[in-house]
């Protein structure tokens, strides 16, 4: 029997004071480890995006790779890795941003998406929104049509989903903490 979206929360672990003191890290690895829960999560995304005629899913390093690749396979579309700076072997474009505990830069290959392609950007969670906005901007700079940004978890107290909305980017999350 499928697992309802609300029940997925019991598969999310909270790790206190990681990676820095005061941070309450929401860990999706127990959800990924549970086959029925992982399938239910991918099915939620597949139900939402199955009729969107996507060309690719852009998954953000690193847990977004897992979600994005599984969803891309399920939908029969391509996968684009949005990597941390310096990890891609071909010509890249970069976007820097601020996150809840520092600065970072993400990159994609310059041929990761073509103008007009319909792309979904996905990650495990949105905290301050910087990573999601940076990945979405990269897709837009390549000329892709951004269908939506998506995450398993939204942490609205950290302001990320608000910043995504202020950046005029569509956003969906399965769970909110």
Residue, then its C-alpha position, 0 to 999 in steps of 0.5 A: x500500500x502506498x505511503x501518504x505524503x504526511x507519513x513520509x515525515x516519520x522517515x526524516x531524522x533531525x540531527x542537532x548541531x550539524x554541520x554547525x552548532x545551532x543547526x537542526x539538520x533534516x536528514x532524508x537518508x532514512x527515507x531513502x533507505x526505506x524502499x516504500x517511502x522512497x518510492x512514495x516520494x518519487x511517486x509524489x513528484x512523478x504525479x506532479x510533473x508527469x504531464x509537464x512535458x519535461x526535457x530534464x531534471x536538474x538535481x542539486x549536489x548531492x542529495x538532489x542527484x539521488x532524487x533527480x536521477x530517480x525522478x528523471x528515470x521514472x519520467x524518461x527524461x534527462x538528468x542535469x547535475x548541478x555540482x559544487x564548484x570545481x567538480x565538472x570536467x567540461x566548460x562550465x558556468x557558475x552561480x555564487x550564493x549565500x547559504x545558512x552557514x556560509x558562501x558557496x558556488x554551483x556550476x553546470x556544464x555550458x551544454x547542460x540545457x538548451x534554449x526552450x527546454x523544460x527543466x525542473x530543479x530539485x533538491x532535498x530541502x530549502x533552508x535559506x533558498x540560495x542553492x535553489x535560486x542559484x541552480x534555477x538561475x543557471x538553468x535560466x541563463x542557459x535559456x531553459x524554461x524553468x517549470x518549477x523548483x522542488x524540494x522534499x522539505x521546506x524550512x520556512x522559518x529560514x526564509x528560503x521559500x520566501x526568497x524563492x517567491x521574491x525571486x519570482x521562481x515557482x516552488x513546491x515542497x512535499x513537507x514543511x518543518 
